Amino acid sequence: MSYYEESVEQFRLAYLVNAVMATGGNMGRAAQATGVHRNTISRVLRAGGYPASRIKRILKQRSAAHEALPAAKPPVSTHHAPAEADRRIA
C-alpha cells in the first residue's frame, strides 16, 4: 500500500471513529451524518481496531472519567519528507 493510500485509510478511520463517538456510539446516526452506510462504518472500524464493543467501552469510560479516545495507530511508512519541509520559514 502506498503512503497516500495509508494516509487516506488513517484519515477515514479517524473521521468515522469521531463520527461514531459524536453520536454516542450510534452507528445509524453516524451513517446519516457522514453519508457512509452503517455496515461500511462497522467494517472500517473493525479493520482499524475499533469494533463496536471497544467504542462503547471507551464511551462508558469517557463519561465516567472524562477520558479522550486513544489515538489511532499512525501509518507505518518509509516515506520521509524532503529536508526543505523541515526548515522553518522566517
TORSEMAR-734590 format. One record per residue (C-alpha): residue in three letters; x, y, z; chain. Coordinates in steps of 0.1 Angstrom, whole numbers. Layout:
> Ala; X; Y; Z; A $
...
//
This chain:
> Met; 0; 0; 0; A $
> Ser; 14; 34; -9; A $
> Tyr; 20; 62; 16; A $
> Tyr; -10; 81; 1; A $
> Glu; -33; 51; 4; A $
> Glu; -22; 45; 40; A $
> Ser; -28; 82; 48; A $
> Val; -63; 81; 33; A $
> Glu; -72; 50; 53; A $
> Gln; -60; 65; 85; A $
> Phe; -80; 97; 78; A $
> Arg; -111; 76; 70; A $
> Leu; -107; 56; 102; A $
> Ala; -102; 88; 124; A $
> Tyr; -132; 105; 106; A $
> Leu; -155; 76; 112; A $
> Val; -144; 70; 148; A $
> Asn; -150; 107; 156; A $
> Ala; -185; 105; 139; A $
> Val; -194; 74; 159; A $
> Met; -181; 90; 191; A $
> Ala; -200; 122; 184; A $
> Thr; -233; 103; 181; A $
> Gly; -227; 84; 214; A $
> Gly; -218; 51; 197; A $
> Asn; -249; 51; 174; A $
> Met; -238; 37; 141; A $
> Gly; -271; 46; 124; A $
> Arg; -269; 83; 133; A $
> Ala; -232; 84; 124; A $
> Ala; -241; 68; 90; A $
> Gln; -267; 96; 84; A $
> Ala; -243; 123; 94; A $
> Thr; -214; 111; 72; A $
> Gly; -233; 96; 43; A $
> Val; -215; 63; 47; A $
> His; -235; 31; 51; A $
> Arg; -235; 18; 87; A $
> Asn; -222; -16; 76; A $
> Thr; -192; 1; 60; A $
> Ile; -186; 21; 92; A $
> Ser; -186; -11; 112; A $
> Arg; -163; -28; 88; A $
> Val; -138; 1; 87; A $
> Leu; -138; 5; 125; A $
> Arg; -133; -33; 130; A $
> Ala; -104; -33; 105; A $
> Gly; -89; -4; 123; A $
> Gly; -91; -20; 157; A $
> Tyr; -122; -2; 169; A $
> Pro; -151; -27; 170; A $
> Ala; -184; -15; 184; A $
> Ser; -177; -31; 217; A $
> Arg; -145; -11; 221; A $
> Ile; -162; 21; 211; A $
> Lys; -190; 15; 237; A $
> Arg; -164; 7; 264; A $
> Ile; -144; 39; 256; A $
> Leu; -176; 60; 257; A $
> Lys; -185; 44; 291; A $
> Gln; -150; 51; 305; A $
> Arg; -150; 86; 290; A $
> Ser; -183; 95; 306; A $
> Ala; -171; 81; 339; A $
> Ala; -136; 96; 339; A $
> His; -138; 122; 311; A $
> Glu; -110; 105; 291; A $
> Ala; -103; 111; 255; A $
> Leu; -104; 85; 228; A $
> Pro; -69; 69; 223; A $
> Ala; -52; 80; 191; A $
> Ala; -54; 57; 161; A $
> Lys; -21; 40; 151; A $
> Pro; -1; 62; 128; A $
> Pro; 6; 47; 93; A $
> Val; 38; 28; 90; A $
> Ser; 58; 41; 61; A $
> Thr; 93; 45; 49; A $
> His; 84; 78; 31; A $
> His; 103; 108; 45; A $
> Ala; 96; 144; 37; A $
> Pro; 123; 163; 19; A $
> Ala; 147; 182; 42; A $
> Glu; 133; 215; 29; A $
> Ala; 100; 208; 45; A $
> Asp; 117; 206; 79; A $
> Arg; 130; 242; 77; A $
> Arg; 110; 269; 92; A $
> Ile; 101; 299; 71; A $
> Ala; 114; 330; 88; A $
//
